[in-house]
Amino acid sequence: MTDQQTPEYHDTLEGIAPPSASTRLVGHETAVAQMLSIVRSGHHAILLDGEQGIGKATAAFHLANALLDGASLLDERLPAPNPSSPGVRQVAQGAHPNLIHLTRPRAATGTGFKTAITIDEVRRVQHFLSMTASVDRPRIVIVDPVGDMPRGAANALLKTLEEPPFNTLFLLVSHGSGGLLATIRSRCQIVRFAPLPDSQVEEVITLAGQGAVPESDTGRLAALSGGRPRLALTLALFGGAELRDSLEKLLAAPRFDTMLAHRLAEVAGAKGNDTHNALLREMAVDIVRSRARSAALSGDLRGADRLAAFERELAQRFAEADAFGLDRKQELLVASARMHDVLGGAGR
């Protein structure tokens, strides 16, 4: 549904329909069946938990569209949103009166977005829920992702979750619920979403990319994505496969290649290259995670523990760099050197 104006979000990919406007959900049959069962039971909050970019937000919007369009939910599958439905169009445009979507708001100055879902956004939810609701349709709150809320905003949301208004459904998208307030988790029914098999990632690339991605590239992009269609599309749009090749080459070299490291950091750390920066960071963490998994499967439990600890260290390093506004290029140089120390020399 790309022939209409849809809002821009902090994670919008140019030319790719956002979850709110997506008309196809590939895979996740078990998770969808669980969500439908929870809705039929009358529970007011669902936590959609799983890795980033695997389709959780798309599933949340498909469920919202079905409920707001009055579709029957007796089946174990969600009906695809009908692009000709006025309600579906309103959802895609961020204008449906019975739906509010919380995500990172635009920055007060400039053209970017804030780094968190602020408490002011949660207050919008409280105002939304204080208004008179339609008798025959629920009010739906989608928070995407709930992990982007600082503690103050999370506590404000918790108060609403504890005393939800009648006929209200909360759909909280989570990229790993470990950091959430335990009290928020306890108010929700948790549905786990798993990464997709490569064949389904390829299907998403073909559907979402609308022919922009050569068919000859979809297999490798799917393999690099680790079951995350959004990552596969990002790799396709931003030359991510080449970035990945360069990073793997850097780590495999017997000696740390300072010039190659500087070239990588220059591309990803430059002002305005937020997507390249996020890609390189995600690739770095993904490589460490993959090595840890391989070590565990081979029986090297000590090595697996060491690499898992390094994965956490790397993710924390990147988070702190954002929190304290550190120089991105320098941080990437330091991180790549540290990765080479731990993983380098052909993955020793």
Secondary structure, DSSP 8 states (H G I E B T S, - for coil): --SS-----TT--TTS--GGG-----S-HHHHHHHHHHHHHT-SEEEEESSTTSSHHHHHHHHHHHHHTT----SSS-----TT-HHHHHHHTT--TTEEEE---B-SSSSSB-SS--HHHHHHHHHHHHS---TTS-EEEEETTGGGS-HHHHHHHHHHHHS--TTEEEEEEES-GGGS-HHHHHTSEEEE-----HHHHHHHHHHHHTT-S-HHHHHHHHHHHTS-HHHHHHHHHTTHHHHHHHHHHHHHSSS--HHHHHHHHHHHHSTT-HHHHHHHHHHHHHHHHHHHHHHHHTT-HHHHHHHHHHHHHHHHHHHHHHHTT--HHHHHHHHHHHHHHHHHHHH-
